[in-house]
Amino acid sequence: MATTTPTAPPLVPPIALRHPPPRGPGRASPARARHESTVLGLLRGHGPLTRGELAGLSGLSRSTLSEVVGALVDARAVRVEVPEAAGRGRGRPAERVSLDPAATDLLGVDFAPTAVRAAATATAHGALRTASVPHRPDLPWEARVALAGRLARSLTGGASRAAPPDGAAVGPGVRVALGVGDGTRAGPDEGPDDAVRALLRERFGARAHVESATRLAALAERTWGAAAGERDVLYLHLSHRVGGALVVGGEPHRGAHGGSGRFGHLSVDPYGPPCACGRSGCLETLASVDAVLAAHGSAADVPQLAAALAAGDPAARVALARAGRHAGRALADLCHAFGPDTVVVGGELAGLGPALTGPLRDELDANMPDRGARTPAGPRTPPVLRSAKLGDVGAALGAVALLLRRRPGGARPPTGGAYDG
């Protein structure tokens, strides 16, 4: 059967990113972030400027401007040069500051089960842009990768960029991270299929980083979303599959073999329904979308369940409360083990609000009886519980966040503006 794809991917208007609150050494303060944003904006609007011109336009003192320009040079966002003609005159020639045209484009792609989503930005100068294309669940991987290539070229292409080589999704000078969702898994505990991984690397380049989409969503929430700036974050994703991720000290935790975060296979009821993994009562069998729909009995999908909830259907409330209690019990065990600052709950079920998160919070509190206990760092306090903020685009944003953390010059996000989803 022939497959059809949209003739042109829909683009979301350019948006920019919010700096997370400063945490730990080496992070920019909010004031520094504003100053960097001001300098980059002036260079975008006026072109190359001398330090004196920048000082006059920005209102920054020369010492502050020197620090800001130095940081942007270290991050490879700007460069400082002496014009060739100026070198032939008398006296010390005026240096000119300009945007670095060699700044790398960063591209994140999320291969979700029913859509391909992408986000891209220049390392420091550009607003972040996103785009997505929905597709049917059984779309072959070759077609999904072709969709991703078109999204990538739309977001990173331009007159200043070299065209991609034949068969490639992106041109030279673009760094790529790819998020893989449940659609790439042959079994509950398996990573991306080898053939899928080979296809991704063939189209996006051998250096493209392939990562868990859930882990990337957690990193995005820690960078720009519900847990912005927190050091230690526990993320639980409640969808058709249940998974999660840890961000420890601001960095995503992968585990020895990249398998960290399989929270869906925590057993919360030893007498519960059998799971595909061979155990019984796993969280995925009790708190996934499919489990909640089965418990409700009549809703065929999440929108129908949301409509039933809005209409006051008690069965919808009971089904969600049951899932929330199971999820809260699992989170309590995880919090005892890892001690996060913040717990973020995402996925379609979290989007249904207090009907799920209220019972989840109650169960989490009830299973953490040692609150207030003394520790070397002071009284133990329960983690802050928040719903995910970034929605479906979270994993694509997380892929960009991962590349930002690995770029030369530090782990700060691009300056300027605010990401408001």
C-alpha positions in Angstrom: 0.0 0.0 0.0 1.5 3.4 -1.0 2.2 5.8 1.7 1.4 9.5 1.4 3.0 12.4 3.3 2.2 16.1 3.6 3.7 18.2 0.8 5.2 20.7 3.3 5.8 20.3 7.0 3.9 22.9 9.1 6.3 25.3 10.8 5.7 26.9 14.2 6.8 30.6 14.3 10.3 31.2 15.8 10.4 31.1 19.6 13.3 31.7 21.9 14.5 30.1 25.1 14.3 31.0 28.7 17.5 30.7 30.8 17.0 28.4 33.8 17.7 29.8 37.2 21.5 29.6 38.0 22.5 26.4 39.8 26.0 25.3 40.5 29.3 26.6 39.3 29.8 27.8 35.8 26.2 28.9 35.2 25.3 32.4 34.0 23.4 34.6 36.4 20.1 36.1 35.3 21.8 39.5 34.9 24.5 38.0 32.8 21.9 36.2 30.7 20.1 39.5 30.0 23.4 41.2 29.1 24.3 38.4 26.7 20.8 38.6 25.1 21.2 42.4 24.7 24.6 42.1 23.0 23.5 39.3 20.7 20.3 41.3 19.8 22.4 44.4 18.9 24.8 42.3 16.8 21.8 40.7 15.0 20.2 44.1 14.3 23.3 46.3 13.5 25.9 43.9 12.3 29.5 44.1 13.5 30.1 46.8 16.2 33.1 48.1 18.1 33.2 47.6 21.8 32.6 51.4 22.2 29.5 51.2 20.0 28.2 48.2 21.9 28.7 50.0 25.2 26.9 53.1 23.9 23.9 51.1 22.5 23.6 48.6 25.4 24.3 51.0 28.3 26.7 48.4 29.8 29.9 49.5 31.5 33.1 48.6 29.7 34.1 46.1 32.4 30.7 44.3 32.2 30.8 44.4 28.4 34.3 42.9 28.4 33.1 40.0 30.6 30.0 39.4 28.4 31.9 39.5 25.1 34.5 37.2 26.6 31.9 34.6 27.6 30.3 34.8 24.2 33.6 34.3 22.5 34.3 31.3 24.7 30.9 29.9 23.8 31.7 30.4 20.1 28.7 32.7 19.6 30.7 35.8 18.6 34.1 36.6 17.3 36.4 39.6 17.8 38.5 40.8 14.8 40.5 43.8 13.7 39.4 45.0 10.3 42.2 44.6 7.7 42.0 48.2 6.7 42.2 49.4 10.3 45.5 47.7 10.8 47.3 50.1 8.4 46.4 53.3 10.3 48.1 54.9 13.3 47.2 54.0 16.9 45.5 51.0 18.3 42.9 49.8 15.8 39.3 49.3 17.1 38.3 45.7 17.4 34.9 44.8 15.9 32.6 42.2 17.5 30.3 40.1 15.2 28.2 37.0 15.3 30.3 33.9 14.5 29.0 32.6 11.2 30.5 29.2 11.9 28.2 28.7 14.9 26.8 25.2 14.6 23.1 24.5 14.1 21.6 22.1 16.6 18.8 19.8 15.6 16.7 17.6 17.8 14.3 15.0 16.4 11.7 12.9 18.3 10.3 9.8 16.6 7.1 9.4 18.5 4.7 6.5 17.7 2.3 8.7 15.7 4.4 11.8 14.8 7.8 13.1 14.0 8.7 16.3 15.9 11.8 18.5 15.5 13.4 21.5 17.2 16.4 23.4 16.0 18.5 26.5 16.9 21.8 28.0 16.2 24.2 27.4 19.0 23.8 30.9 20.4 22.3 33.3 18.0 19.0 32.0 17.0 15.5 31.6 18.3 14.5 28.0 18.7 12.0 26.7 16.1 9.9 23.6 16.2 7.9 21.7 13.6 6.0 18.4 13.5 4.2 16.0 11.1 1.7 13.5 12.3 1.5 10.0 10.8 -0.3 6.8 11.2 1.1 4.3 13.7 2.2 1.7 11.1 4.1 4.1 8.9 7.3 2.3 7.8 10.6 3.6 9.4 11.9 4.6 6.0 9.0 7.0 5.6 9.4 8.3 9.1 13.0 9.1 8.5 12.1 10.8 5.2 9.6 13.0 7.1 12.3 13.8 9.7 14.7 14.8 6.9 12.2 17.2 5.4 11.6 18.8 8.8 15.3 19.0 9.4 16.0 20.8 6.1 13.1 23.2 6.8 14.5 24.1 10.2 18.2 24.2 9.5 18.4 25.0 5.8 19.2 28.5 4.5 21.3 30.4 2.0 24.3 30.3 4.3 24.2 26.5 4.7 25.7 24.0 2.4 23.1 21.6 0.8 22.9 18.1 2.3 24.8 15.4 0.4 22.8 12.9 -1.6 20.7 10.8 0.7 21.4 12.8 3.9 18.8 14.5 6.0 21.0 17.4 7.0 24.0 19.3 5.6 27.4 19.8 7.1 27.8 21.9 10.2 24.6 20.6 11.8 24.8 18.6 15.1 21.9 16.1 15.6 20.4 14.3 18.5 17.5 11.8 17.9 14.9 10.7 20.4 13.5 7.2 20.0 10.1 6.3 21.4 8.2 3.1 21.9 7.8 2.7 18.2 11.4 1.6 17.8 11.2 -1.1 20.5 10.7 -4.8 19.7 10.1 -5.7 23.3 9.5 -4.0 26.7 13.1 -4.0 27.6 14.8 -3.5 24.3 16.4 -0.4 22.9 16.2 0.8 19.3 16.2 -2.0 16.7 19.6 -2.4 15.1 18.1 -1.8 11.6 16.4 1.4 12.8 19.5 2.7 14.4 21.5 2.0 11.2 18.9 3.8 9.2 19.0 6.8 11.5 22.8 7.0 11.4 22.8 6.6 7.6 20.4 9.6 7.1 21.6 11.8 9.9 25.3 11.0 10.0 27.5 8.6 12.0 27.9 11.2 14.8 24.2 11.6 15.4 23.4 10.8 19.0 20.5 8.4 19.5 18.8 8.6 23.0 15.7 7.6 24.8 12.9 10.1 24.1 11.7 9.9 27.7 15.2 10.8 28.9 15.3 13.7 26.6 11.8 14.9 27.7 13.1 14.8 31.3 16.2 16.9 30.4 14.0 19.4 28.6 11.7 19.8 31.7 14.8 20.3 33.8 16.2 22.9 31.3 13.2 24.9 30.3 10.1 23.3 31.8 8.5 22.4 35.1 11.8 21.7 36.9 13.9 24.4 35.3 17.2 24.8 37.2 16.7 22.0 39.7 19.7 19.7 40.2 18.0 16.4 40.8 14.8 15.5 39.0 12.7 12.4 38.8 10.5 12.2 35.7 7.6 9.8 35.2 5.9 9.5 31.8 2.4 8.0 31.8 1.3 7.2 28.3 0.5 4.0 26.4 3.8 2.9 27.8 5.1 3.9 31.2 8.7 5.0 31.6 10.8 7.6 33.3 14.2 9.2 33.7 16.5 10.7 36.2 18.4 13.9 36.0 21.2 13.9 38.6 23.3 17.0 39.2 21.7 18.5 36.1 22.9 15.6 33.9 20.7 12.9 32.4 21.4 9.5 34.0 21.7 6.6 31.5 22.9 3.7 33.6 25.7 1.3 32.8 24.1 0.2 29.5 21.7 3.0 28.8 18.8 1.3 30.4 18.0 3.6 33.3 14.4 4.7 33.8 12.4 1.6 33.1 9.9 2.6 35.8 7.0 0.9 34.0 8.4 -2.4 35.1 8.4 -1.7 38.8 6.0 -4.1 40.5 3.5 -2.2 42.6 1.0 -5.1 43.0 2.4 -8.7 43.2 -1.1 -10.0 42.6 -1.8 -7.7 39.7 -2.2 -8.4 36.0 0.6 -10.1 34.1 3.1 -7.9 32.2 4.8 -8.5 28.9 8.1 -8.6 30.8 7.0 -11.8 32.6 6.3 -10.2 36.0 2.9 -9.4 37.6 1.5 -6.0 38.7 4.0 -3.8 36.9 3.2 -0.1 36.9 2.6 -0.2 33.2 -0.2 -2.7 33.6 -2.0 -0.5 36.1 -1.2 3.2 35.2 -0.8 3.3 31.5 -3.3 4.8 29.1 -4.5 1.3 28.1 -4.9 0.2 31.7 -7.0 3.3 32.5 -9.2 3.0 29.5 -9.8 -0.7 30.3 -10.7 0.2 33.9 -13.1 2.9 32.7 -14.8 0.5 30.3 -16.2 2.7 27.6 -13.8 5.4 26.6 -11.8 4.5 23.5 -9.0 7.0 23.8 -7.8 9.8 26.1 -9.9 12.6 24.5 -13.1 10.5 25.2 -11.9 9.9 28.7 -11.3 13.6 29.2 -14.8 14.3 27.9 -16.2 11.8 30.4 -14.3 13.3 33.2 -15.5 16.8 32.3 -19.1 15.5 32.2 -18.7 14.3 35.8 -18.5 10.6 35.0 -17.6 8.9 38.3 -16.1 5.9 36.5 -13.5 8.1 34.8 -12.6 9.7 38.2 -12.3 6.2 39.8 -10.1 4.9 36.9 -7.7 7.8 37.1 -7.6 7.8 40.9 -6.6 4.1 40.8 -3.8 4.8 38.3 -2.7 7.8 40.3 -2.4 5.8 43.6 -0.3 3.1 41.9 1.9 5.7 40.3 2.3 7.5 43.7 3.3 4.3 45.4 6.0 3.7 42.8 7.2 7.3 43.0 7.5 7.0 46.8 9.9 4.1 46.4 11.9 5.9 43.8 12.1 9.0 45.9 13.4 7.0 48.9 16.1 5.6 46.6 17.2 8.8 44.8 16.1 11.7 46.9 15.1 14.2 44.1 14.4 17.9 44.5 11.5 17.7 42.1 9.2 15.0 40.6 7.7 15.8 37.2 4.8 13.7 35.8 4.2 13.9 32.1 2.3 12.0 29.3 -1.3 12.0 28.2 -2.6 10.9 31.6 -0.8 13.7 33.5 -2.6 16.1 31.2 -5.9 15.1 32.7 -5.0 17.1 35.8 -6.0 16.7 39.5 -8.2 13.6 38.9 -4.9 11.7 38.5 -2.3 13.9 40.2 -4.3 14.5 43.4 -4.5 10.8 44.3 -0.9 10.4 43.2 0.2 13.2 45.5 -1.7 11.7 48.4 -0.2 8.3 47.9 3.3 9.8 47.6 2.9 11.6 50.8 1.4 8.6 52.7 4.4 6.4 51.7 7.1 8.9 52.7 6.7 8.8 56.5 10.1 10.1 57.4 9.5 13.7 56.3 11.2 16.0 58.8 13.8 13.4 59.7 17.2 14.8 60.4 19.9 14.3 57.7 23.4 15.7 57.4 22.0 18.4 55.2 19.1 19.2 57.5 15.4 18.1 57.8 14.2 15.9 55.0 11.5 17.5 53.0 9.3 15.8 50.4 10.0 16.5 46.7 8.0 19.1 44.9 5.5 17.5 42.5 4.8 19.2 39.2 3.0 18.4 36.0 5.2 18.5 32.8 5.1 21.8 31.0 6.5 21.3 27.6 4.0 18.8 26.1 4.5 16.8 23.0 7.6 18.8 21.9 9.5 18.0 25.1 11.7 15.2 23.7 12.7 17.3 20.6 13.6 20.2 22.9 15.5 17.8 25.2 17.5 16.6 22.2 18.6 20.2 21.6 19.3 20.6 25.4 21.5 17.6 25.2 23.6 19.0 22.4 23.8 22.4 24.2 25.3 20.6 27.2 27.9 19.0 25.0 28.9 22.0 22.9 32.3 23.7 23.4 32.0 26.7 25.7 29.7 25.3 28.3 26.2 24.0 29.1 24.2 27.2 29.0 21.2 27.4 26.7 21.0 30.1 24.0 20.4 33.5 25.2 17.4 35.7 24.6 13.7 35.7 25.0 11.5 33.1 26.7 10.3 29.7 25.8 6.6 29.7 26.4 5.6 26.6 24.5 
